[in-house]
Amino acid sequence: MTNNLFIGVDISLKSNQICVMNFDQQVFFNLKFPNTPEGCENAIGRIKILYDTYGLDKIIVVCEATGVYSFHLVNYFSSHEVLNNCNTEVYCINAHDSEKYRKSFNDIEKTDPSDAYVLADFARVGRTRNLHPFKGSQYLALQRLTRMRYHVGQNLVREKVYVLNNIYLEFSGLILADKESKPFADMFGATSCEVLDYFDSLDQIVNTPIDELTDFIAKAGKNRFKNPSENADKLAKAARASYRLDSISYDSINVAIASSISIIKCLEKEIKTLDKAILETVKGLAPDAFNILKSIRGIGQVYAAGILAEIGSINFFDNDGSLAKYAGIYWNRSQSGNTEKEEKKFSRHSNKYLRYYIIEATESCLKFGFPFIADYYHKKYDEVTKHQHKRALVLSGRKLIRLIDGLLRKNQLYQPIE
C-alpha cells in the first residue's frame, strides 16, 4: 500500500482533472486534460513515467460516477495495455461516498483540483478495499437496453397516471366504479382505449342502443369478451353516473385524452421492441446465468436480463451482503448505548436500476406464488402494523438477492424443495 500510486479523476464533459499522489500525500501533478483519447494518452504517459521512476507496485485510480461522462475514461484506463502492465485498478465510486469523505476535510474549496485531490486521497486511505474495480464494457450493450427499458417504463407509468386526470374529468363514473362495476378490467386495454377515442361525449354512450354498444365492444375486443352485453351495460351505467360538462370542455379533453392514448401506445410498442433486443443480446452474453435466473418462478426473461446487466459477474461481489449493498437494499444500524432503533430507513445510495429490477422481480414472484418468497413476504407482512406491504416487499427482495447470489455462485438452476 505504501508503494502505490493513487490517482483521483474529476470528470466533466470536456475535460478531466487528474490528481496523482503517493502514500505520503506528495502530489506529483494535479492537471486538467481534455476528455478525449489523446488527453487520456497524455495523462497515461505521465503516470507511466512516475511508475517507472519510483519503482511502484500498483496504481489505484478513483473517479466519481457521472452518468455516461465517466464511462469512456474508466473503460479507457481499465483496458489500456500500459496501465494493465502496471497492475492498475480502476474504481468508479458513487457521488454520495465521495461527498461523505469530503466532509472529513476542513475548509476545503469546491474546485476541480480539490475534487480530484479528494478522490486520490480516498484511494490513499484504503476506502476502495471493499469496492469492486471496473471489469470492462462487455455488459454495456445489455445495460444500455435494460436501462432504456426502465426509462421508457417510467414514462409509460407517468403518462398513464396523467391521462387518468383527464379521464376523470370526462368520464368520472368510469374512475369511481368499483372493481365489479368496471366495464373493462384494464383501463388502458385496447377496448377501453377504443371507447374513449370513439365516443365524443357521455350522452353519446348513454343514447347508443345497448345492442349497438354490445356489437361495438365485441368488435373492439375482437370477440374475446365472454359476455359483451354485460360489459356494455356496465359502460352505460358508468356513463349515466358521471358528471356532465359542456360541449366545449368535452372537445378539449377528448383531444388531450387521444394524445395521451397515442403516446401510451407508442411507448408500449417501444417496450416490445426493447424486450426483443434485450433477449437477443443476453442470450449471447451470459446464457448460463440467464437460465439460472429464469429458473426462479416469477423472474421472466426481461427481469433476468435487467438483473444480469447491472450485476455483470457474481464474482465481482464478495457475498450476498455486498450485492445487496450495491443494490441499495440494506439498512444501516442505528444504535446508542443499549438502545437499538427498530425503524430504520434502507439506503438508496446505490444502483437504482438493479434495485428496480430486484423489487419488480420480487413482486412478480409474489404474483406467481413462488413459495420461497411468498411465505417469507406474508410472515414479514404480519409482523408489523405500519408500512406492511413496502417493508415486507423490500425484505423479501433482500431474501431474493440471497437466493440469486447462491444460485449464481454454485452455477445451478433453482430446484424446488419437495
C-alpha positions in Angstrom: 0.0 0.0 0.0 2.8 2.4 0.9 4.4 1.9 -2.5 1.3 2.6 -4.6 0.4 5.5 -6.8 -3.0 7.0 -6.1 -5.0 8.9 -8.8 -8.2 10.9 -8.5 -10.1 11.9 -11.6 -12.7 14.6 -11.6 -14.6 14.0 -14.8 -16.6 16.6 -16.8 -17.9 16.7 -20.4 -15.0 18.4 -22.0 -12.1 17.8 -19.6 -10.7 15.6 -16.8 -8.9 16.9 -13.7 -6.3 14.3 -12.7 -4.5 14.4 -9.4 -1.6 11.9 -8.7 -0.1 11.4 -5.3 1.8 8.8 -3.3 1.1 7.4 0.2 2.8 10.3 1.9 0.3 12.7 0.2 3.0 14.1 -2.1 1.2 15.4 -5.2 3.2 14.8 -8.3 0.7 16.7 -10.5 -2.9 17.9 -10.5 -3.6 18.9 -14.0 -6.5 19.2 -16.5 -6.5 17.1 -19.6 -9.0 17.1 -22.5 -11.7 14.4 -22.2 -10.5 12.8 -25.4 -8.4 9.7 -26.3 -5.5 12.0 -26.9 -5.9 13.6 -23.5 -6.1 10.2 -21.8 -2.9 9.1 -23.6 -1.1 12.2 -22.4 -2.1 11.5 -18.8 -1.2 7.8 -19.0 2.2 8.7 -20.4 2.9 11.0 -17.3 1.6 8.3 -15.0 3.9 5.6 -16.6 6.9 7.8 -16.1 6.2 8.1 -12.4 5.5 4.4 -12.1 8.9 3.5 -13.6 10.9 6.3 -11.9 9.8 5.3 -8.3 9.5 1.5 -8.9 5.9 1.4 -7.7 3.9 -1.8 -7.1 0.3 -0.7 -8.0 -1.7 2.1 -9.5 -5.2 2.8 -8.0 -7.5 5.1 -9.9 -10.7 6.5 -8.4 -13.2 8.6 -10.3 -16.8 9.7 -9.4 -19.7 8.2 -11.3 -21.1 11.0 -13.5 -23.5 9.1 -15.8 -22.2 8.4 -19.3 -19.5 11.0 -18.9 -17.4 8.7 -16.7 -17.7 5.6 -18.8 -15.2 6.4 -21.5 -12.3 7.4 -19.2 -13.0 4.4 -16.8 -13.1 2.0 -19.7 -10.0 3.6 -21.4 -7.9 3.4 -18.3 -9.1 -0.1 -17.3 -8.4 -1.6 -20.7 -5.2 0.2 -21.6 -2.2 -2.1 -22.1 0.3 0.2 -20.5 -1.7 0.5 -17.3 -2.6 -3.2 -17.2 1.1 -3.9 -17.2 1.4 -1.6 -14.2 -1.0 -3.6 -12.0 -3.8 -1.0 -12.2 -7.2 -1.0 -10.5 -9.8 1.5 -11.7 -12.8 2.3 -9.5 -15.9 4.4 -10.3 -17.5 5.4 -7.0 -20.9 6.7 -6.0 -21.0 10.5 -5.7 -22.6 10.1 -2.2 -19.5 8.2 -1.0 -17.1 10.9 -2.2 -19.2 13.6 -0.7 -19.2 12.0 2.7 -15.4 11.6 2.5 -15.0 15.2 1.5 -16.6 16.3 4.8 -13.6 14.9 6.6 -11.5 17.8 5.2 -11.7 21.1 7.0 -12.4 24.2 4.9 -11.5 22.6 1.6 -12.5 24.6 -1.5 -15.0 23.1 -4.0 -13.0 23.2 -7.2 -12.0 20.7 -9.9 -8.4 20.3 -8.5 -9.7 19.9 -4.9 -12.3 17.3 -6.1 -9.6 15.3 -7.8 -7.4 15.6 -4.7 -10.2 14.2 -2.5 -10.7 11.3 -4.8 -7.0 10.5 -4.9 -6.9 10.6 -1.1 -10.0 8.4 -1.0 -7.8 5.7 -2.6 -4.8 6.5 -0.5 -6.6 5.8 2.8 -7.9 2.4 1.5 -11.5 3.3 1.0 -11.5 1.1 -2.1 -10.8 -2.0 -0.1 -14.4 -3.2 -0.1 -15.3 -1.9 -3.6 -15.0 -3.7 -6.9 -12.9 -2.4 -9.8 -14.3 -1.8 -13.2 -14.1 -5.0 -15.2 -14.7 -3.9 -18.8 -17.5 -2.9 -21.1 -18.8 -6.4 -22.1 -22.2 -5.7 -20.4 -22.5 -2.2 -21.8 -24.8 -3.2 -24.7 -27.2 -5.1 -22.5 -27.1 -2.4 -19.8 -28.0 0.3 -22.3 -31.0 -1.7 -23.4 -32.3 -2.6 -20.0 -31.8 0.9 -18.7 -33.6 2.3 -21.7 -36.5 -0.1 -20.9 -36.6 1.3 -17.4 -36.6 4.8 -18.8 -39.5 4.1 -21.2 -41.4 2.1 -18.5 -41.2 5.1 -16.1 -42.5 7.4 -18.8 -45.3 5.0 -19.6 -46.4 4.9 -15.9 -46.2 8.7 -15.7 -48.4 9.1 -18.9 -51.0 6.6 -17.6 -51.2 8.5 -14.3 -51.5 11.8 -16.1 -54.3 10.7 -18.5 -56.4 9.4 -15.6 -56.9 13.0 -14.5 -58.4 13.9 -17.9 -60.5 10.6 -18.0 -61.9 11.6 -14.6 -63.0 15.0 -15.9 -64.7 13.5 -18.9 -65.9 10.1 -17.5 -65.9 10.3 -13.7 -68.1 7.2 -13.3 -65.5 5.0 -15.0 -62.9 6.0 -12.5 -65.2 5.8 -9.4 -66.7 2.4 -10.3 -65.7 -0.4 -8.0 -63.9 -3.5 -9.4 -67.1 -5.4 -10.0 -68.8 -2.5 -11.8 -66.0 -1.6 -14.1 -66.8 -2.4 -17.8 -63.1 -3.3 -18.5 -60.5 -4.9 -16.3 -57.7 -2.9 -17.9 -58.3 0.8 -18.1 -55.7 1.0 -20.9 -56.6 -2.1 -22.8 -57.4 -2.0 -26.5 -61.2 -1.9 -26.0 -61.2 0.7 -23.3 -58.9 3.0 -25.4 -61.2 2.4 -28.4 -64.3 3.5 -26.4 -62.5 6.7 -25.1 -61.4 7.5 -28.6 -64.6 6.8 -30.5 -67.3 8.4 -28.3 -67.2 12.2 -28.1 -69.4 12.6 -25.0 -71.1 10.6 -22.3 -74.5 11.3 -23.7 -73.4 9.7 -26.9 -72.7 6.5 -24.9 -76.0 6.7 -23.0 -78.1 7.3 -26.1 -76.5 4.4 -28.1 -78.8 1.4 -28.1 -77.5 -1.4 -25.9 -77.4 -3.8 -28.8 -75.2 -1.4 -30.8 -73.0 -0.8 -27.8 -72.6 -4.5 -27.4 -71.6 -5.0 -31.0 -69.1 -2.2 -30.7 -67.5 -3.7 -27.7 -67.4 -7.2 -29.2 -65.8 -5.9 -32.4 -63.3 -3.7 -30.5 -62.4 -6.6 -28.2 -62.1 -9.0 -31.2 -64.8 -11.2 -29.7 -62.7 -12.0 -26.6 -65.3 -11.0 -24.1 -67.4 -13.8 -22.7 -70.5 -11.6 -22.3 -70.1 -8.3 -24.2 -73.6 -7.3 -23.4 -72.7 -7.2 -19.7 -69.7 -5.0 -20.5 -71.9 -2.7 -22.5 -74.4 -2.5 -19.6 -71.7 -1.6 -17.1 -70.3 1.0 -19.6 -73.7 2.7 -19.9 -74.2 2.7 -16.1 -70.8 4.3 -15.6 -71.7 7.0 -18.2 -75.0 7.7 -16.5 -73.3 8.0 -13.1 -70.8 10.6 -14.4 -70.8 14.3 -14.1 -71.7 16.3 -17.3 -69.6 19.0 -18.9 -70.4 21.5 -21.7 -69.6 20.5 -25.2 -66.5 22.8 -25.5 -64.9 21.1 -22.5 -65.5 17.7 -24.0 -63.8 18.6 -27.2 -60.7 19.9 -25.5 -60.5 16.9 -23.1 -61.1 14.4 -25.9 -58.1 15.8 -27.7 -55.9 15.6 -24.6 -57.0 12.0 -23.9 -56.5 11.0 -27.5 -53.0 12.5 -27.4 -52.1 10.6 -24.2 -53.5 7.3 -25.6 -51.3 7.7 -28.7 -48.3 8.3 -26.5 -49.1 5.2 -24.4 -49.5 3.0 -27.5 -46.2 4.3 -28.8 -44.4 3.6 -25.5 -45.9 0.1 -25.2 -44.7 -0.6 -28.8 -41.2 0.7 -27.9 -41.1 -1.6 -24.8 -41.9 -4.6 -27.0 -39.1 -3.6 -29.4 -36.7 -3.2 -26.5 -37.7 -6.6 -25.0 -36.9 -8.3 -28.2 -33.5 -6.6 -28.5 -32.7 -7.4 -24.8 -33.4 -11.1 -25.3 -31.2 -11.3 -28.4 -28.4 -9.6 -26.5 -28.5 -11.5 -23.3 -28.6 -15.0 -24.9 -25.2 -14.4 -26.5 -23.7 -12.8 -23.4 -24.4 -14.9 -20.3 -26.7 -17.8 -21.3 -26.0 -19.9 -18.2 -26.6 -17.1 -15.7 -29.7 -16.1 -17.7 -31.2 -19.6 -17.5 -30.4 -19.8 -13.7 -32.4 -16.6 -13.0 -35.2 -17.8 -15.2 -35.5 -21.0 -13.2 -36.9 -18.9 -10.3 -40.6 -18.9 -10.7 -41.7 -15.3 -11.3 -38.5 -14.0 -12.8 -39.1 -13.7 -16.5 -36.7 -13.0 -19.4 -36.7 -9.2 -19.1 -36.2 -9.1 -15.3 -33.4 -11.7 -15.6 -31.7 -9.7 -18.2 -32.0 -6.5 -16.2 -30.5 -8.0 -13.1 -27.6 -9.5 -15.1 -26.9 -6.2 -16.9 -26.3 -4.5 -13.6 -24.6 -7.3 -11.7 -22.3 -8.5 -14.5 -20.4 -11.4 -13.0 -21.3 -12.5 -9.5 -17.6 -12.9 -8.8 -17.4 -9.1 -8.7 -19.1 -9.3 -5.2 -17.7 -10.9 -2.1 -21.1 -12.2 -0.8 -24.8 -11.6 -0.9 -24.4 -8.8 1.6 -22.1 -6.8 -0.8 -24.6 -7.5 -3.7 -27.5 -6.2 -1.5 -25.5 -3.1 -0.6 -24.8 -2.4 -4.3 -28.5 -2.6 -5.0 -29.3 -0.3 -2.1 -31.3 -2.9 -0.3 -29.7 -2.8 3.1 -30.2 -1.0 6.4 -27.5 0.8 8.4 -27.6 0.2 12.2 -28.8 3.0 14.4 -27.6 2.2 18.0 -26.8 4.3 21.0 -25.9 2.9 24.4 -28.2 -0.1 25.0 -30.9 1.2 22.6 -31.2 -0.2 19.1 -33.5 1.8 16.8 -36.1 -0.6 15.2 -37.5 1.7 12.5 -34.6 2.3 10.1 -34.7 3.6 6.5 -33.0 1.5 3.9 -30.2 3.1 1.9 -30.9 4.4 -1.6 -27.4 5.5 -2.5 -26.6 2.6 -4.8 -27.6 1.2 -8.2 -31.2 2.3 -8.7 -31.6 0.1 -11.8 -30.6 -3.1 -10.0 -32.9 -2.1 -7.1 -35.8 -1.6 -9.6 -35.3 -5.0 -11.3 -34.9 -6.8 -7.9 -38.1 -5.3 -6.5 -40.0 -5.8 -9.7 -38.8 -9.4 -9.8 -39.9 -9.9 -6.1 -43.4 -8.6 -6.9 -43.6 -11.0 -9.8 -42.5 -13.9 -7.6 -45.4 -13.0 -5.3 -47.8 -12.8 -8.1 -46.8 -16.3 -9.4 -46.9 -17.7 -5.9 -43.2 -18.6 -5.6 -43.2 -20.2 -2.1 -39.6 -19.2 -1.2 -40.6 -15.5 -1.4 -44.4 -15.6 -0.9 -44.2 -17.4 2.5 -41.5 -15.0 3.7 -43.4 -12.0 2.5 -46.6 -12.9 4.4 -44.5 -13.7 7.5 -43.0 -10.2 7.4 -46.3 -8.6 6.5 -47.9 -9.9 9.7 -45.0 -8.7 12.0 -45.9 -5.0 12.0 -48.9 -2.7 11.5 -47.1 0.2 9.7 -45.7 0.1 6.2 -46.7 -3.5 5.9 -46.5 -4.1 2.2 -43.4 -1.9 1.5 -41.5 -3.3 4.4 -42.4 -6.9 3.6 -41.6 -6.4 -0.2 -38.2 -4.9 0.4 -37.3 -7.6 3.0 -38.4 -10.2 0.5 -36.3 -8.5 -2.1 -33.3 -8.9 0.2 -34.1 -12.6 0.5 -34.3 -12.9 -3.2 -30.9 -11.4 -3.5 -29.5 -14.1 -1.2 -31.1 -16.8 -3.4 -29.8 -15.2 -6.6 -26.3 -14.9 -5.2 -26.2 -18.6 -4.0 -27.5 -20.0 -7.3 -25.1 -17.9 -9.5 -22.1 -18.9 -7.3 -23.0 -22.6 -7.5 -23.9 -22.3 -11.2 -27.1 -24.3 -10.7 -30.7 -24.0 -11.5 -33.3 -23.5 -8.8 -34.7 -26.8 -7.6 -37.9 -26.7 -5.5 -37.7 -28.4 -2.1 -40.0 -31.4 -2.1 
